Amino acid sequence: MLYISTRGDAPKVSFTQALLAGLAPDGGLYVPEQMPALSRKALLGFAGTPYVDVAQAVLSPFLDAAPPAAEFRAMLAAAYATFRHKAVTPLVQLDDNLFVLELFHGPTLAFKDVAMQLLARLMDRALREKGQRATIIGATSGDTGAAAIEAFRGLEQVDVFILYPHGRVSDVQRRQMTTVNDDNIHAIALEGTFDDAQAMLKSFFRDKPLREKLGLSGVNSINFARVAAQTVYYFTAAAVLGGPLRPISFTVPTGNFGDILAGYMAGQMGLPIEKLVVATNSNDILARALDTGRYEVRGVHATQSPSMDIQVSSNFERLLFDALDRDSSALRGLMARLDQSGAFDIPARALKKIRENFAAGATDEAQTSAEIARTYRETGILLDPHTAVAVHVARKKLQENPHVPMVALATAHPAKFPDAVRAATGVSAPLPAHLADLFEKPERFDILPNDPQAVQTFILARARAATLAAHGG
Ligand SMILES: *Cc1c(COP(=O)(O)O)cnc(C)c1O
């Protein structure tokens, strides 16, 4: 399987190259040249099949010859052994025909563990085979940084530097990043905002000599391997609910559009999906775009569901590319307009295609709290605010089509956002046993000024890839 860039101006690459590069050199996102298809027989076989086996069947067509099947299976088994639920991503019923897919049983209590645990193992293996080291620099508003640190800790080939806005992440999120002791992990509290951290990161990636010296690699959700890993749970959930013999709908709490894009890819691979519903908080660029056809950036509002507080959904570019019949020059035109004026209009034909697969809804702060309270009252289940955004939208969409099972994706454990949960229900969600000592462990982090030069100096002094380069190795 080869991968092409959505912008059409970069050489085709292998899975391993796309994995290590993250972004394509022309600024585009990698997508498979052709989406692999799974037969109906294969889909029927997923009923009652363990997660790791489904993962192997779904993901193998995306890989190169390496890793060999037995080794890939062992990597999958190790990645998902870190989850605290035997089913990895169990399905729980909330109401008639309404289900939540719990994606938060991994080590850092957010769905990002599902992809990151596998990504780290794939990257480490690819680098070992090449005899190379890499440096991962990430900017995080919380969940991605914790998931990356947990997944890459202790790995020989990779050093990880995570920039988070000093004083602006929750205590649980911060401690998940700062209480990890391994020498290859560096948590940096930046004296700035998340946008400052992200801008700094982009400037490092644009600096070619620095990029090469550090072997710079990215793990944000534009990395194709992350999206691919997330397709698996759409298949396992559908199998439980009678797919592929009947279509299922999914509602996904959406920020960067990575998670829901994985659902779209599952559909392209042959899974019968009725609708993919984009659920947003008041940062509703996607809901507005689907509604009006105009994709328009506005300011970011801080909400109870901070992992969805975004201005631009990077992965939307992959969907747009397909909806434009993979016309790279048309896509480049839209992206240039977005850069220049902060908006573009989705061409009518592309919008029609998108609406065949997708619907959308937004949830405001009061509705989010009310949903956490309602679900707790009716079922005793505590939802985190991101999941509550999805469940609220899912209930509305289910009314329009009550006979198709609706699965809302639960992307974080309620204990990760205890203040919102307590405010809505009056009860606290306890941390799971493996994190019970989180507040007793010593913290380790460096506070750095909002100055790219200072951050760069700090990283160059500590990254092993840079030390090797300096000594001619
Ligand atoms: C990252 C995240 C999201 C958004 O996922 P995208 O793939 O960026 O759309 C939703 N909920 C939680 C808890 C997250 O951490």
The ligand as an SDF file (V2000), in Angstrom:
LIG
                    3D

 15 15  0  0  0  0  0  0  0  0999 V2000
   -8.9260   14.6250   21.3050 C   0  0  0  0  0  0  0  0  0  0  0  0
  -10.2510   14.4590   21.9530 C   0  0  0  0  0  0  0  0  0  0  0  0
  -11.4620   14.6340   21.2400 C   0  0  0  0  0  0  0  0  0  0  0  0
  -11.4970   15.0750   19.7910 C   0  0  0  0  0  0  0  0  0  0  0  0
  -11.0430   14.0970   18.9100 O   0  0  0  0  0  0  0  0  0  0  0  0
  -10.6380   14.4810   17.4040 P   0  0  0  0  0  0  0  0  0  0  0  0
  -10.0620   13.2510   16.8150 O   0  0  0  0  0  0  0  0  0  0  0  0
   -9.6210   15.5890   17.5390 O   0  0  0  0  0  0  0  0  0  0  0  0
  -11.8610   14.9450   16.7090 O   0  0  0  0  0  0  0  0  0  0  0  0
  -12.6520   14.3920   21.8970 C   0  0  0  0  0  0  0  0  0  0  0  0
  -12.6810   14.0320   23.2020 N   0  0  0  0  0  0  0  0  0  0  0  0
  -11.5470   13.8720   23.9180 C   0  0  0  0  0  0  0  0  0  0  0  0
  -11.6440   13.5060   25.3540 C   0  0  0  0  0  0  0  0  0  0  0  0
  -10.2950   14.0670   23.3290 C   0  0  0  0  0  0  0  0  0  0  0  0
   -9.1630   13.9040   24.0510 O   0  0  0  0  0  0  0  0  0  0  0  0
  1  2  1  0
  2  3  1  0
  2 14  2  0
  3  4  1  0
  3 10  2  0
  4  5  1  0
  5  6  1  0
  6  7  2  0
  6  8  1  0
  6  9  1  0
 10 11  1  0
 11 12  2  0
 12 13  1  0
 12 14  1  0
 14 15  1  0
M  END
$$$$
